[in-house]
């Protein structure tokens, strides 16, 4: 199940015996663990809320599994969590599968991993293991989630404002939660979150600023481009990084013009969304295939020269800007 579905699952059926909480989004992992712990109703934390590290557990798996049958003291449940635990297939079959088949009814075991390791057993496909997917969600899913978080904080939210906040925060759930707390304090109970509020109070992530910068370049909006670049460099953004971002943008424009097939097929090849392919193809068509290729060739040469010391980074970026807008 997705992290966003965990609360409903716990409310309807209570905690399962064994969980795998896995994914790169640390905020979701932490809050999944918090939700499981709360569902256990633990009051005696010292005795019934136990944490292990995976490396220590693997030194004696038999002892660890036997310990899962320890009864809770003055609580109905005992919560055991293991961080960074990657048993092999052999270790799963010998020690953990028997437990998953017949777990201790008063123990909730949560295995918490940021990612799956290549040689480890695929725990999310194992019978008896409830998988909580804490991977990075799409913008649409996060916008719906953030909308709910803001509503629970007593804020009235415009749907497009939630979507903009997701982009400004570069899909970082922890940062979105912090920004919600800030807006709640600023606006008060019942305050309305609009696009204007997001634009005024939520700082744009560097990733979103880069998106704005490359879009201004594609649209040949020199005034807007200069404003964004000045803001970024004034806050410490490196000129080489700006040049690399521009080079990568025009490389993508070249790639989408060279790839045949539908937007969905090209998106799969490039690892981006179909909508992004569509937008980039429209941009490339407007600029002209030959012009896009020439800009990319020139920017790539400037980027290589700046990294090798042939050009200064400010000189290379200035030359790139001249090529984009006046070449």
N, C-alpha and C positions, 0 to 999 in steps of 0.2 A: 504494500500500500504506500501511497505518497504520505509525506509528513503531514500534509494538510488534512489527511483522512484519519490520522491517529486518534485525535480527541473524540471523534464520533465513534470509532471502534471501541475505545475504552469505556465510553459512556454506555454503549449498547451491550457489550459483552464482558467488560472487565478485562484485566490484563491476562495475556497468554503466558505460557510457561517459559518460552525461549524466544528472544528477539534478536534480530540482526539489524542494528541501526547503522546504516552505511551511506556515505555520500560526502562530497567535497564541501558542502555548505555547513560550516561549523555551527552557525546559529541554529539551524534545524536539528543538528545532532544533539546539541546541548538541551534544547527545549523538548526534544523527544525523550531524553533521559529524565528530565524534570517531570514530564507528564506521566511517565511510567512510575516514577518514584511516588508521585502524588496519588496515582491510582492504587498503589499498594497500601496507602493510608498509614505510613510508618510514623510512629511517635518516638520510638527508641532508636535514634539514628546511629548511635555508637555501636549498638548490637546488631541491628537489622538492616543497615545500609552499608554494604561492603564493596570496596573498590579494589580491583586488581589490575596489574599491567600484564599484557600478553606475554612478554618475554619471561616474566617470573612464573606465570602459570604453566608455560610449556616445559619447564624443568621437571615438573611432576604432575602430569595431567590426571593420573589416577587419584592422587590426593585431592586435587582441585574438585574433581567430579564427586568424590565421596563427601566433600565439604558442602556440596549443594544440597545434601539431605539433612543439613543441620536445621533444627526447628527454630522458628522465630521466638523471641522472648518478649512477652507482653504485647505482641502485635499479631495480626492474622497472617501477615506476609513478611517475607525476608527478601530484600532486593540486592542482587549481586550483579555488578557491572564489571566488564573486562574491556580495557581499552587497548587497541592495537593488537588484536588476537587473530592469528592467521594459521589455524591448524591445517596440516596436510590432509589429503584424502585418507591416508592410512590412519592418521590420528583421529580423524572424524569417525571412521568405521569402528575403531577399537574402543575409544573412550566416550565420544560425544553422541554418537548415534543411539547407543543403548539408553543414554539419559534422555535424549529427545523423544524416544519411543515411550519411555515410562518416567516422566519427570516427577520431582517432588512437588506435590500440590500446593505447598505453602511457600515455594521459592519462585521468584521471577528473575530469570537470567537475561541480561542484556549485553550483547557483544557489540562494541562501539568502534567502528573503523572509518577512517577518512576515505579509504579506497581499498579495492581488492588487489592482493598481490598475485603475480602470475602463477606461482607454484602452489598456491593455497587452494583448499577445497572451496567450491562455489556454494557457500552456506545459504545464500538466498534461494537456492533451488532444492534445499534439503527438506524432507518431510519433518514436520514438527517445529520448524523455524519460521517465525513470522517476520517478514522483511519490511522494514520501514525505510523507504527510499528518501534519502536526504541530499540528493544531487541538486545541482542548480536548476531552477525551474525556468520556464519560458517567461517572457515579459507579460504575456496575457494572464498566465496563472498567478504570477507574483502580483500583478495589478489587482486581481480579485482577492488575493490573500491580504494585501496591504489595505484594500478598501475595508475588509472585515476588521483588521487590527485597528484602523482609525475609528471605525464606528464603535468598537468596544471601548475606545478611549474617550468616548463622548463627543466626537467630532462629526459634523455633517460633511460629506465628501462628494465632490463631483467626480464621476468616473474617469474623465480625461485627466483630472488632477492626479489621481492615483497612478495612472499610466505614466505621466510625466515624471513623477517622483521616482518610479522604478528606473527610468532611464537616467535621471540625474544621479541616482545612487549606484549605477552600473550593476543592478540586480543583486546588490549586497544586502541580504535580509537583515543582518545585524544593524547596518547603517540605516536602513529604512525604519527599523524599530526605534532607533535613537532619534531620528528626525520626527517620528510621530510623537514621541515624548516631548520634544522641543516645541512642536506646533501646539500640542495640548496645553502646555504651560503658557504659550504666547496668546492663544486664542480663547482659552477657557472652555468650560462646559457648553456644548452646543455650537461652538465656533465652526464656521464654514471654511473648508479647504478647497480653494479654487486653483486654477492654473496660475493666476496672478500671485496667489499666496506661495505656491511652490517656487515660482520664479524669483520671488523676493527673498524667501527665507531658507530655501534648501540649496546648499552649495553644489555646483555641478561637479561630478566626478571627472577626472582627467580623461577617461575613456569617452565620455559624452562630449567633452570639449574638443577632442580630436575628431569626433564625428562631425561636429559643427564646422570645424576648420576645413576638413576635406570637402564638405558640402559647399561651403562658400567658395572654395577653389574651383570646384566643378561648375558652379554657377557663374564664375568669373565676377563675383561680387567682391571687389578689391577692398572697399571700405569695411565691409563686415569681416572679411578675412584679416585685415590689419588689426581691427579691434580685438578679435579673438586671440590672435597671436600675441599681441602686446600684453593682454591679460595673462596668458599662459606663461610667457617668458618672464613677466614681471613677478610671477609667483614661483619662479625657480625652475620652470620646465626647460629642459635642455634643448638647444637648437638642433643638435644632431638627432634627437628623438623626434622633433617636429619634422625634420627632413625625411627621416625614415618612415614616419606615418604618411606623409604625402606620397613618397615613393611607393609604399605598399598600396595606397589607394589607387594610384594610376596603374599599378601592376594588375590589380583586380579588374579594372576597366578593360585592360588588354585581354585578360583571360576570358571574361564573359563574352567578348566579341569573337574570340577564337573558338569557343566551345559551341558545337552544334547541339541540337536537341532542345527540349523544353526547359523552362525556368527551373522546374523541380529536379530534372536530371542534372543540370549544371550546378544547382545548389548542393546536390549530393556529392558531386565531384569535388567542389571547392570547400565544402564544409560550412556553408553559410545558408541563410534562409532563402526560399524562393522569392519572397518579396524583395530582398536585397538584390538578387540577381536581376529582377525586373527593373528596379530603379537604376542599377548600374548600367544595364543595357540601354535604357532610355538616355542616360547621361552620355554614354559613349556614342550613341547615334547622333545626339545633338552636337557633340564636339567634333565628330568625324573620326573614323577608325585610324586613318593615317596620322591625324594630329594627336590622338591619345597615345599611339605607339611612339611618336617622336618625343612627347613630353616624358613618358616613362623612361625611354632610352637616355634622355638628357639628365633626368633626376637620378637615375641609377648611377650614372657616371659621376655626378656630383657627390652622391652619398658615399661611393667607394673612395673618391678623392679626399673627402673630409675625414673618413676613418683612417686612411693611410697617412694623413698629414700633408697631402699635396695641396689642399685648400684649408683655410681656417673654417671653423664650423659656421661662423656668422657670414663669411663670404660665400660659402656653399649654399646656405639657406637663401641669401639675397639673390644669388644667381638662379636658384630654383623658382623663386617668386617671380623674377623677371621673365623666366621661360613660360610659366603658367599664364601670367596675365598680359605679357607684352611680346611674347615670342611669335 
